[in-house]
């Protein structure tokens, strides 16, 4: 079946850049998403990238997609303490009731 | 705009009890989903629905049932609660239909369920 993998934990200093990585196995993925989960809350959609794109930038967020290696990354510039959360990547396939396969999540800890 | 609303937020059940987790959305979305999230794990899809009267199993449906009598509501039922069902449950919805493609899912805040 499909598989989406992420490292479990990342610690960065406030003001530095964070890079969260994700690999996936489904070659028919149409959209890839990044969600953020703060403690005790549901998942919020942060950003997404269409599978025919290499890069997408949205303010402090940059998403890079290497479709050949099935590798996705999320870069957060000027990381702030409010960015501390769990980040999930998810891949979605067109025409499958929009079902998503989620990674295990990367816990980002931002230190002062 | 409330989005996706889940009730209750917390619940403790005894083994063998039953309960229904409620989910309602006010965005007129066609697709709805139930996930469970276990510690250190991603989200696993339990059931989903592409419209009123249509439901289908996800990755981990055993021990659960769903119904979709209206577009807005998608309740999840546990008939005989077991300790393995201790988890955080999330409901989500997406627009669905049409041309497919861009279909982000919108999540509720979750129901934290403990079975003792």
Contacts between the chains, C-beta under 8 A, distances in Angstrom:
chain1	res1	chain2	res2	distance
A	4	B	42	7.2
A	8	B	40	7.1
A	30	B	100	8.0
A	30	B	101	6.5
A	31	B	101	7.2
A	31	B	102	6.4
A	31	B	103	7.5
A	33	B	104	6.5
A	35	B	107	7.9
A	40	B	109	7.7
A	40	B	110	7.9
A	41	B	109	5.7
A	41	B	110	7.5
A	42	B	4	7.6
A	42	B	90	5.8
A	42	B	107	3.7
A	42	B	108	5.4
A	42	B	109	4.7
A	42	B	110	5.5
A	43	B	43	7.7
A	43	B	90	7.1
A	43	B	92	7.8
A	43	B	105	7.9
A	43	B	107	4.5
A	44	B	107	7.4
A	45	B	104	4.9
A	45	B	105	7.6
A	45	B	106	7.4
A	48	B	102	7.6
A	48	B	104	6.6
A	50	B	102	7.8
A	88	B	42	6.4
A	88	B	43	7.4
A	92	B	103	6.7
A	94	B	100	4.7
A	94	B	101	5.7
A	95	B	100	5.3
A	97	B	31	5.9
A	97	B	48	5.8
A	97	B	50	5.0
A	97	B	56	7.4
A	97	B	96	7.2
A	98	B	31	5.5
A	98	B	94	4.8
A	98	B	96	6.1
A	98	B	100	7.3
A	98	B	103	3.7
A	98	B	105	7.0
A	99	B	33	7.6
A	99	B	45	6.4
A	99	B	48	6.5
A	99	B	58	7.5
A	100	B	45	8.0
A	100	B	105	6.2
A	102	B	42	3.9
A	102	B	43	4.5
A	103	B	42	5.4
A	104	B	40	6.8
A	104	B	41	5.8
A	104	B	42	4.6
A	105	B	40	8.0
A	105	B	41	7.9
A	105	B	42	5.9
